[in-house]
Amino acid sequence: MKHHKNKLNTLSVSFIILLIFSNTLSAQEKKTLPAIDFVYEYAVVDPSIDSETDQKIKERVKTMVQQYAYSSDFGEYTGEFSAEKYEIFSNLFTNNARVTNYILKKPGLLETYQYTGFIWDNIRPKSLDQKFKNGELLSIEKDASGNYRCNVILFIDVNSIYDEKTKVLGTKSATRRIELKGLVIMESGIIDAAKFVEMKGKGGGSQESNILLSAGALYGLGALSGGSNRGFNNVKPSTNCIGLYADVSKGIGASGKWQIWAGLGYQSLNINTDITGKYNGNVNDVSNFVDNIIRNAYNGNTFPGGPASSDVFITGINSGEENISGATLLTGALGIGYQMKAGLKNKLMIKAGLVPTFFTGVSKGNRNIDFLGYELPQFSNFPDIKELEDNGLDQEYSFSASGNNIPGQEKLITAENNFSLSVLLAPSIQIPIGFSWGLDIGVAYSLGLTNLFNHTPADNNFLGRESKESQSIIQDYLPASKHNQFQARVGIFLTLN
């Protein structure tokens, strides 16, 4: 009787110790599980699964992935083998689950007990040099037996590699990106007993092969450098645009943080040139306009009462502007970038590069100007401009913006095509939505290095040209047109591999 009592006490103590160890392990497991980049909100869910069960399944899968992320390196923070992680990893899988051994130079598919046996025999007392990157729950299905089948995709960056010939675990500086596709089976009613039955991997290429595509729309505000030339003073045209951009970047280096990138863009550009109060003409310069005016008398001389031809002399501008609408900018880009974390999931991408631009399609716009000047009838006995000035003529004629053949009024503005160069700095925040895509929100600033317009300097003052009156003031009279621009950008990014 006493023997049985002692045996019972021993079993009770053993059970209590086991219970305490189990609870301690469970508490430690919960405490040390990492926060991970894992998305389940966009999973395709069998419509027969109610919302409450759906949420329980998603939470359970996320916990399992957290446990996998925590335990799959089998190591303590010191780099030594962790028996605790070994146990957690083993309990995540059924015994006959198929698992890819991605530590080998030629990865192979093993059953769980074979893989854990490989770790125990060949990796211990060391651990694996790897890092869980991100993952996503792709779908939740319900099979004919009523069990739930959950498909996940995970990405792990691995530096460890095992040489089967030398039986040595090594570490490579070039990180390999491993893609794992896992299958979780859950029995209806006992979701917490879920297990992985499959974790198949592929990849192994360096992170240098990561390719990221970003594309979207932009709105820009800017200015041309302009300047002063032949009567125009400190003119600085302003610009605005809407457009599209598309960039592709490729990670370089072991970490993949540094990028090389190239891009294409399109802008529909509007240019406004305000010249109010910014023009002083030479009073001796006659324009190419000949107007018809009615004058009956001047300084005692009588002239015919009908219309008379007159020369137009421009001396200044009351008000005026030139507008170009819908010009086309086609841009390319080539440069370097750097990517870093901005919170748990978001990333900050900073790009810098050289931007060649083709400026074309200037065939829309208008010019409206109210001039100050003189109209002098073309009669031999009519005083010339010098005589008028010498006699104290102090009231100039204002040419209104209405009527026929009014100088300065153009309904079509043209300019020659031209290539130019600028430099670009473009920071953006990438916000994941799905596993391999998300929002790309940012700004950009471009600094012009060469002129946007192909400048063809006129040899005379404004309106002294004999032809091409519709040609832009910017092209013919301003000394420079380097284009500086600020952009707001909104788009999407997509991981291509």
C-alpha positions as CSV (number, residue, x, y, z in Angstrom):
1,M,0.0,0.0,0.0
2,K,2.8,2.3,0.9
3,H,4.6,1.5,-2.3
4,H,1.5,2.4,-4.4
5,K,1.1,5.6,-2.4
6,N,4.7,6.6,-3.1
7,K,4.3,5.8,-6.8
8,L,1.2,7.9,-6.9
9,N,3.0,10.8,-5.3
10,T,5.8,10.5,-7.8
11,L,3.4,10.6,-10.7
12,S,1.6,13.6,-9.2
13,V,4.9,15.5,-8.8
14,S,6.0,14.6,-12.4
15,F,2.6,15.8,-13.7
16,I,2.9,19.1,-11.8
17,I,6.5,19.6,-13.1
18,L,5.4,18.8,-16.7
19,L,2.4,21.1,-16.3
20,I,4.6,23.9,-15.0
21,F,7.2,23.4,-17.8
22,S,4.4,23.3,-20.4
23,N,2.9,26.5,-19.1
24,T,6.3,28.2,-18.8
25,L,7.1,27.1,-22.4
26,S,3.7,28.4,-23.6
27,A,4.2,31.7,-21.9
28,Q,7.7,32.1,-23.1
29,E,6.6,31.2,-26.6
30,K,3.9,33.9,-26.6
31,K,6.3,36.4,-25.1
32,T,9.1,35.8,-27.7
33,L,7.0,35.5,-30.8
34,P,8.1,38.2,-33.2
35,A,5.9,40.9,-34.8
36,I,6.0,39.9,-38.5
37,D,5.1,41.3,-41.9
38,F,2.2,38.9,-42.6
39,V,-1.0,39.8,-44.5
40,Y,-4.2,37.8,-44.3
41,E,-6.9,40.5,-45.1
42,Y,-6.9,39.7,-48.8
43,A,-7.2,35.9,-48.7
44,V,-9.8,34.3,-50.9
45,V,-12.2,32.6,-48.5
46,D,-14.7,29.8,-49.2
47,P,-18.1,31.5,-49.1
48,S,-19.5,28.7,-46.9
49,I,-17.3,29.8,-44.0
50,D,-18.9,32.2,-41.6
51,S,-17.1,35.4,-40.7
52,E,-16.4,34.3,-37.1
53,T,-14.8,31.1,-38.2
54,D,-13.0,32.9,-40.9
55,Q,-11.4,35.3,-38.4
56,K,-10.4,32.4,-36.1
57,I,-8.7,30.6,-38.9
58,K,-6.8,33.7,-40.0
59,E,-5.6,34.4,-36.5
60,R,-4.5,30.8,-36.0
61,V,-2.6,30.8,-39.3
62,K,-0.8,34.0,-38.4
63,T,0.2,32.6,-35.0
64,M,1.6,29.5,-36.8
65,V,3.6,31.6,-39.2
66,Q,4.9,33.7,-36.2
67,Q,6.0,30.4,-34.6
68,Y,7.7,29.4,-37.8
69,A,9.4,32.7,-38.2
70,Y,10.6,32.5,-34.6
71,S,11.7,28.9,-34.6
72,S,13.0,28.0,-38.1
73,D,16.5,29.3,-37.5
74,F,16.9,26.9,-34.5
75,G,19.1,29.4,-32.7
76,E,19.5,31.5,-29.6
77,Y,20.4,35.1,-29.9
78,T,24.0,34.0,-29.2
79,G,23.9,31.9,-32.4
80,E,23.9,28.6,-30.4
81,F,21.4,25.8,-31.0
82,S,18.0,26.2,-29.2
83,A,16.3,23.0,-28.1
84,E,13.2,25.1,-27.4
85,K,12.9,26.3,-31.0
86,Y,13.6,22.8,-32.2
87,E,10.6,21.6,-30.3
88,I,8.3,24.4,-31.4
89,F,9.3,23.9,-35.1
90,S,8.7,20.1,-34.9
91,N,5.2,20.6,-33.3
92,L,4.1,22.9,-36.2
93,F,4.2,20.0,-38.7
94,T,2.7,16.5,-39.1
95,N,5.3,13.8,-39.0
96,N,4.9,13.0,-42.7
97,A,4.7,16.7,-43.8
98,R,6.9,17.5,-46.8
99,V,9.5,20.2,-46.1
100,T,12.1,21.7,-48.4
101,N,15.6,21.6,-47.0
102,Y,16.8,24.9,-48.4
103,I,20.1,24.9,-46.5
104,L,21.6,22.5,-49.0
105,K,23.3,23.7,-52.2
106,K,20.7,21.7,-54.1
107,P,17.5,22.0,-52.0
108,G,15.5,18.8,-51.6
109,L,12.1,17.8,-50.3
110,L,12.1,15.8,-47.0
111,E,9.6,14.6,-44.6
112,T,9.5,16.5,-41.3
113,Y,11.3,13.9,-39.2
114,Q,14.0,13.7,-41.9
115,Y,14.5,17.5,-41.9
116,T,14.6,17.9,-38.1
117,G,16.9,14.9,-38.0
118,F,19.2,16.7,-40.5
119,I,19.2,19.8,-38.3
120,W,19.9,17.7,-35.1
121,D,22.7,15.8,-36.7
122,N,24.4,18.4,-38.9
123,I,23.5,21.9,-37.7
124,R,23.6,21.5,-33.9
125,P,25.3,23.0,-31.8
126,K,25.1,25.9,-34.3
127,S,22.0,27.6,-35.8
128,L,20.9,29.0,-39.2
129,D,21.7,32.5,-40.4
130,Q,18.4,33.5,-41.8
131,K,15.7,36.1,-41.5
132,F,11.9,35.9,-42.1
133,K,11.0,38.6,-44.6
134,N,7.2,38.6,-45.1
135,G,4.3,36.4,-46.1
136,E,0.6,36.3,-47.0
137,L,-2.4,34.0,-46.5
138,L,-3.6,33.4,-50.0
139,S,-6.7,31.3,-49.6
140,I,-8.9,29.4,-47.2
141,E,-10.8,26.4,-48.7
142,K,-13.2,23.8,-47.3
143,D,-12.8,20.3,-48.5
144,A,-15.3,17.5,-48.8
145,S,-14.5,16.3,-45.3
146,G,-15.3,19.7,-43.8
147,N,-11.6,20.4,-43.1
148,Y,-10.1,23.8,-43.8
149,R,-7.1,24.1,-46.2
150,C,-5.1,27.3,-45.8
151,N,-2.5,28.2,-48.4
152,V,0.3,30.6,-47.4
153,I,3.4,32.0,-49.2
154,L,6.4,33.0,-47.1
155,F,9.8,34.6,-48.0
156,I,13.0,34.1,-46.0
157,D,16.4,35.6,-46.6
158,V,19.1,33.0,-46.0
159,N,22.8,33.2,-45.6
160,S,23.6,29.7,-44.3
161,I,24.5,27.0,-46.7
162,Y,25.5,23.3,-45.9
163,D,28.2,21.6,-48.0
164,E,27.3,17.9,-48.2
165,K,30.8,17.0,-49.3
166,T,32.7,18.6,-46.5
167,K,29.8,18.3,-44.0
168,V,30.4,21.9,-43.0
169,L,27.8,24.6,-42.4
170,G,29.0,27.9,-43.9
171,T,27.7,31.5,-44.3
172,K,27.6,33.4,-47.5
173,S,27.7,37.2,-47.7
174,A,25.2,37.2,-50.6
175,T,21.7,36.7,-49.2
176,R,19.5,34.1,-50.9
177,R,15.7,34.8,-51.1
178,I,13.7,31.6,-50.5
179,E,10.1,31.4,-51.5
180,L,8.1,28.9,-49.4
181,K,4.5,27.7,-50.2
182,G,2.9,26.2,-47.2
183,L,-0.4,24.3,-46.6
184,V,-2.1,24.2,-43.3
185,I,-4.9,21.7,-42.5
186,M,-7.5,22.4,-39.8
187,E,-10.2,20.0,-38.7
188,S,-13.5,21.7,-38.2
189,G,-14.1,22.4,-34.5
190,I,-10.5,22.1,-33.5
191,I,-8.8,25.0,-35.2
192,D,-6.1,25.2,-32.6
193,A,-4.8,21.8,-33.5
194,A,-3.9,22.9,-37.0
195,K,-0.6,21.6,-38.6
196,F,1.5,22.3,-41.6
197,V,1.4,19.4,-44.0
198,E,3.6,21.0,-46.6
199,M,6.3,23.7,-46.9
200,K,7.8,23.6,-50.3
201,G,10.4,26.0,-51.4
202,K,12.0,27.5,-54.5
203,G,14.4,30.3,-55.3
204,G,17.8,30.6,-53.7
205,G,18.8,33.5,-56.0
206,S,20.6,36.5,-54.6
207,Q,18.5,39.5,-53.5
208,E,20.2,41.3,-56.3
209,S,17.6,39.8,-58.6
210,N,14.7,41.5,-56.8
211,I,12.9,43.7,-59.3
212,L,10.3,46.3,-58.3
213,L,7.9,48.1,-60.7
214,S,6.2,51.4,-59.6
215,A,3.8,53.3,-61.8
216,G,1.2,56.1,-61.3
217,A,0.0,59.6,-61.9
218,L,1.7,62.9,-61.1
219,Y,0.8,66.6,-60.8
220,G,3.6,69.2,-61.2
221,L,4.2,72.9,-60.6
222,G,7.3,74.6,-61.9
223,A,9.1,77.6,-63.5
224,L,11.4,78.3,-66.3
225,S,14.6,80.3,-65.6
226,G,13.7,83.0,-68.2
227,G,15.6,86.3,-67.7
228,S,16.0,89.6,-69.4
229,N,16.7,90.2,-73.1
230,R,15.9,92.7,-75.9
231,G,13.3,94.8,-74.0
232,F,12.0,92.0,-71.8
233,N,12.9,92.4,-68.1
234,N,13.1,89.6,-65.5
235,V,10.4,87.4,-67.2
236,K,10.0,84.0,-65.5
237,P,7.4,81.7,-67.1
238,S,5.5,79.3,-64.8
239,T,4.3,75.8,-65.5
240,N,1.8,73.2,-64.4
241,C,1.2,69.6,-65.7
242,I,-0.5,66.3,-65.2
243,G,1.3,63.1,-66.2
244,L,2.2,59.5,-65.8
245,Y,5.4,57.8,-64.6
246,A,6.7,54.2,-64.6
247,D,9.9,53.1,-62.9
248,V,11.6,49.7,-62.6
249,S,14.3,49.2,-60.0
250,K,16.7,46.3,-59.3
251,G,18.4,45.5,-55.9
252,I,22.2,45.4,-55.9
253,G,24.6,44.3,-53.2
254,A,24.0,41.6,-50.5
255,S,21.3,43.5,-48.7
256,G,19.4,44.6,-51.8
257,K,18.9,48.0,-50.2
258,W,20.8,49.9,-52.9
259,Q,19.0,50.0,-56.2
260,I,19.6,50.8,-59.8
261,W,16.6,52.2,-61.6
262,A,15.3,53.4,-64.9
263,G,12.1,55.1,-65.8
264,L,9.8,56.6,-68.4
265,G,7.3,59.4,-68.1
266,Y,4.8,61.5,-69.9
267,Q,3.6,65.1,-69.1
268,S,1.0,67.3,-70.6
269,L,2.5,70.7,-69.9
270,N,1.0,74.2,-69.7
271,I,3.2,77.3,-69.7
272,N,2.1,80.8,-68.7
273,T,4.4,83.8,-69.5
274,D,3.3,87.0,-67.7
275,I,4.9,90.0,-69.4
276,T,2.8,92.8,-67.8
277,G,5.1,95.7,-67.0
278,K,8.1,93.6,-68.1
279,Y,8.8,95.1,-71.5
280,N,10.3,98.4,-72.6
281,G,10.6,98.8,-76.3
282,N,13.0,101.0,-78.3
283,V,10.9,103.9,-79.6
284,N,12.8,103.9,-82.9
285,D,11.9,100.3,-83.6
286,V,8.9,100.0,-85.9
287,S,6.9,96.8,-85.8
288,N,6.0,94.8,-88.9
289,F,2.4,95.8,-88.5
290,V,0.6,98.3,-90.7
291,D,-2.7,99.3,-89.3
292,N,-5.6,101.4,-90.6
293,I,-6.6,104.4,-88.5
294,I,-8.9,107.4,-89.0
295,R,-7.3,110.7,-88.2
296,N,-8.7,114.1,-89.4
297,A,-6.1,116.5,-88.2
298,Y,-2.9,117.0,-86.3
299,N,-1.1,120.2,-85.4
300,G,-3.0,122.2,-87.9
301,N,-2.7,119.8,-90.8
302,T,-5.8,118.2,-92.3
303,F,-5.8,114.7,-93.7
304,P,-8.4,112.6,-95.5
305,G,-11.3,111.6,-93.3
306,G,-11.2,107.9,-94.4
307,P,-9.0,105.1,-93.2
308,A,-5.3,105.7,-93.7
309,S,-2.4,103.3,-93.5
310,S,-0.1,103.8,-90.6
311,D,3.1,102.4,-89.1
312,V,3.0,100.9,-85.6
313,F,5.7,101.8,-83.1
314,I,5.8,99.8,-79.9
315,T,7.2,101.4,-76.7
316,G,5.8,99.3,-73.9
317,I,3.2,96.9,-72.6
318,N,0.2,97.8,-70.5
319,S,-0.7,94.1,-69.8
320,G,0.0,90.9,-71.5
321,E,0.6,87.1,-71.2
322,E,1.4,84.2,-73.5
323,N,-0.1,80.7,-72.7
324,I,1.0,77.4,-74.1
325,S,-1.4,74.5,-73.4
326,G,-0.9,70.8,-73.8
327,A,2.8,70.7,-74.8
328,T,4.2,67.2,-74.5
329,L,7.2,66.2,-72.3
330,L,8.5,62.7,-72.9
331,T,11.0,61.8,-70.2
332,G,13.5,58.9,-69.5
333,A,15.4,58.4,-66.3
334,L,18.4,56.5,-65.1
335,G,19.9,56.5,-61.6
336,I,20.4,54.9,-58.2
337,G,18.1,54.5,-55.2
338,Y,18.1,53.4,-51.6
339,Q,15.4,51.5,-49.8
340,M,14.9,51.4,-46.0
341,K,12.2,50.4,-43.5
342,A,9.7,53.1,-42.4
343,G,7.8,51.3,-39.7
344,L,6.8,47.6,-39.5
345,K,5.6,47.2,-43.0
346,N,6.2,50.4,-44.9
347,K,9.4,51.2,-46.8
348,L,11.0,54.5,-47.8
349,M,12.5,54.6,-51.3
350,I,14.8,57.4,-52.3
351,K,15.7,57.7,-55.9
352,A,18.1,60.1,-57.7
353,G,18.9,60.2,-61.3
354,L,19.5,61.9,-64.6
355,V,16.4,62.7,-66.7
356,P,16.6,63.3,-70.5
357,T,13.5,65.1,-71.8
358,F,12.0,65.6,-75.3
359,F,9.9,68.7,-75.6
360,T,7.4,68.6,-78.4
361,G,3.8,69.2,-79.6
362,V,3.7,73.0,-79.0
363,S,0.7,73.9,-81.2
364,K,-1.9,75.2,-78.8
365,G,-2.2,78.4,-76.9
366,N,-2.7,82.1,-77.2
367,R,-1.1,85.5,-76.7
368,N,-3.0,88.6,-75.5
369,I,-1.2,91.9,-75.1
370,D,-2.2,95.5,-74.7
371,F,0.6,97.7,-76.1
372,L,1.7,101.3,-75.6
373,G,3.0,102.9,-78.7
374,Y,2.4,105.2,-81.7
375,E,0.5,104.8,-85.0
376,L,1.8,107.3,-87.6
377,P,-0.1,107.8,-90.9
378,Q,2.1,107.0,-93.9
379,F,2.0,110.5,-95.5
380,S,5.1,112.3,-96.5
381,N,4.1,115.5,-94.9
382,F,3.2,113.9,-91.6
383,P,5.7,114.5,-88.8
384,D,8.0,111.6,-88.1
385,I,8.4,110.1,-84.6
386,K,11.4,112.3,-83.8
387,E,9.5,115.5,-84.7
388,L,6.6,114.4,-82.6
389,E,8.8,113.8,-79.6
390,D,10.6,117.1,-80.1
391,N,7.3,118.8,-80.0
392,G,6.3,117.3,-76.7
393,L,4.0,114.5,-77.7
394,D,3.3,112.9,-74.4
395,Q,0.2,110.8,-75.0
396,E,0.7,107.4,-76.4
397,Y,-1.9,105.4,-78.2
398,S,-3.1,102.2,-76.5
399,F,-3.7,99.3,-78.8
400,S,-6.7,97.4,-77.4
401,A,-7.0,93.6,-77.3
402,S,-10.0,93.6,-79.7
403,G,-10.4,94.3,-83.4
404,N,-8.7,93.0,-86.5
405,N,-5.0,92.5,-87.0
406,I,-4.2,93.9,-83.6
407,P,-0.5,93.5,-82.8
408,G,0.3,90.9,-80.1
409,Q,-2.9,89.0,-80.4
410,E,-2.2,85.3,-81.4
411,K,-4.6,82.4,-81.2
412,L,-1.9,79.8,-81.9
413,I,1.6,79.5,-80.3
414,T,4.3,77.4,-81.7
415,A,7.8,76.3,-80.6
416,E,10.5,74.0,-82.0
417,N,11.1,70.5,-80.6
418,N,14.0,70.2,-78.2
419,F,16.0,67.8,-76.0
420,S,17.0,68.8,-72.5
421,L,18.5,67.3,-69.3
422,S,17.6,67.6,-65.7
423,V,18.4,65.8,-62.4
424,L,15.7,64.3,-60.2
425,L,15.3,63.5,-56.5
426,A,12.2,61.4,-55.7
427,P,11.5,60.0,-52.2
428,S,8.4,57.9,-51.8
429,I,6.7,55.7,-49.1
430,Q,5.7,52.2,-50.2
431,I,2.6,50.9,-48.3
432,P,1.9,47.2,-48.7
433,I,-1.7,46.2,-49.4
434,G,-1.4,42.7,-51.0
435,F,1.6,40.5,-50.6
436,S,3.5,41.7,-53.6
437,W,1.9,45.0,-54.3
438,G,0.8,48.2,-52.6
439,L,0.6,52.0,-52.7
440,D,3.5,54.2,-53.8
441,I,3.1,57.8,-52.5
442,G,5.8,60.4,-52.9
443,V,7.1,63.7,-54.2
444,A,9.8,64.6,-56.7
445,Y,11.9,67.6,-57.5
446,S,13.7,68.1,-60.8
447,L,16.4,70.7,-61.5
448,G,16.9,71.7,-65.1
449,L,20.5,71.5,-66.4
450,T,19.9,72.6,-70.0
451,N,17.2,74.7,-71.7
452,L,13.7,73.2,-72.3
453,F,13.2,75.4,-75.4
454,N,15.5,75.6,-78.5
455,H,16.2,79.3,-78.3
456,T,16.5,81.2,-81.6
457,P,17.4,84.8,-80.5
458,A,15.7,87.5,-82.5
459,D,17.8,90.3,-84.0
460,N,15.2,93.0,-83.3
461,N,12.8,94.0,-80.6
462,F,9.5,92.3,-80.0
463,L,7.0,92.5,-83.0
464,G,9.9,93.5,-85.3
465,R,9.8,90.0,-86.9
466,E,8.7,89.7,-90.4
467,S,7.4,86.2,-90.0
468,K,6.7,83.5,-87.4
469,E,4.7,86.0,-85.2
470,S,3.0,83.0,-83.6
471,Q,6.4,81.6,-82.4
472,S,6.7,81.7,-78.6
473,I,8.2,84.7,-76.8
474,I,10.2,82.2,-74.7
475,Q,11.9,80.7,-77.8
476,D,12.6,84.0,-79.6
477,Y,13.3,86.5,-76.8
478,L,14.1,84.9,-73.5
479,P,17.8,83.9,-72.8
480,A,17.1,80.7,-70.9
481,S,14.4,78.1,-70.1
482,K,15.9,75.6,-67.6
483,H,12.9,73.9,-66.1
484,N,12.6,73.4,-62.3
485,Q,9.6,71.4,-61.2
486,F,8.0,70.0,-58.0
487,Q,5.8,66.9,-58.4
488,A,3.3,65.1,-56.2
489,R,3.0,61.4,-57.1
490,V,0.5,58.6,-56.4
491,G,0.7,55.1,-57.8
492,I,1.2,51.5,-57.0
493,F,4.3,49.2,-56.7
494,L,4.6,45.6,-57.7
495,T,7.3,43.1,-56.8
496,L,8.0,41.2,-60.0
497,N,10.0,38.4,-58.3
